Amino acid sequence: MPELRLYNIQRQEYDSFAEQYLLPEDFELASKTPIKKPNAYELDAILNKELFEGDILGIDPVSGGLLNEERIFNSDLIKNGNDEEKALFGTPYYSALNTQTYADKLWADAKVPYVLEQGMSPTQRASIASAFDEYKGKTCIRFVPRQETDPDFIYIKRNNAFGCSSYVGRAGGNQTVSLEVDKCFSKGIIAHELMHALGFFHEHSRTDRDDFVEIQEENIRPGMLRNFEKYPRKIIDPLTMPYDYDSVMHYHKLAFSRNGRPTIVPKKGDAEIGQRYVLNNSLLLTKKLFYVDTN
């Protein structure tokens, strides 16, 4: 099984005048807006071939080691004008996240300070509010406006062609959750990226996944098999929880498909995978997040 090494974020100068937070009217609009399920086009936004497992920042997608900044910054993503990602990478840390072993990568008191990029539309803000409300209603996690005393926080910003992405766990400083304008602004996709920021990998990466799903290698795009690895418990700890087909963190069945056929098939015949709609069972999720016992 492979080893992973994650990036820590180097604290950067930040323009406090550009800070934006959600307002009561954003949550009100969220409550009145019907929740839509992402379509296939939108789901592709979390399958960026340049990123580890399609949407995780800070891990080299090929080696699983520290992300090579020069390679990323010289990629087509940067050459095509998406230089907003250049400030994302800082100094390395060497402990891949296990929420029991590496509790320092969790957010203190189950509170995640956040800042929004300036200029988001009411619809975009409402989508983020909807995701925040999903966590508030089903978990102990609270996303709170960043205060001057909060050195670590998530910075939710837009991009035009980079897909949806996040670091795993509290990386330190102002860590980006990046959302592509045309694809990522739905409650389920935002909730998925926030789950990464809370410290969680994809469900199919669990050590025991072969007991529950079959990986169809012949249907996977060339060079993309690396996104279907499984990892030891010292990296991904399932916290004694059963394998969760319905997890918002599970790949959908056509992830990285080369031919329109399934790449990942549940062994439980009637199981559906890859929903990006809601956080499932509140009791299991609260326990799974591990924040109750840790904080």
Secondary structure as UniProt FT lines:
FT   HELIX           16..18
FT   HELIX           24..32
FT   HELIX           40..43
FT   HELIX           44..46
FT   TURN            49..50
FT   TURN            53..55
FT   TURN            61..63
FT   HELIX           69..73
FT   HELIX           76..79
FT   TURN            80..81
FT   HELIX           83..88
FT   TURN            99..102
FT   HELIX           103..105
FT   HELIX           108..110
FT   STRAND          111..116
FT   TURN            118..119
FT   HELIX           122..138
FT   STRAND          142..145
FT   TURN            148..149
FT   STRAND          153..159
FT   STRAND          165..166
FT   STRAND          174..180
FT   TURN            181..183
FT   HELIX           187..198
FT   HELIX           203..205
FT   TURN            207..208
FT   HELIX           209..211
FT   STRAND          213..215
FT   HELIX           217..219
FT   TURN            222..223
FT   HELIX           225..228
FT   TURN            233..235
FT   TURN            239..240
FT   TURN            245..246
FT   TURN            248..249
FT   TURN            253..256
FT   STRAND          264..266
FT   TURN            269..270
FT   HELIX           282..289
FT   HELIX           291..294
//
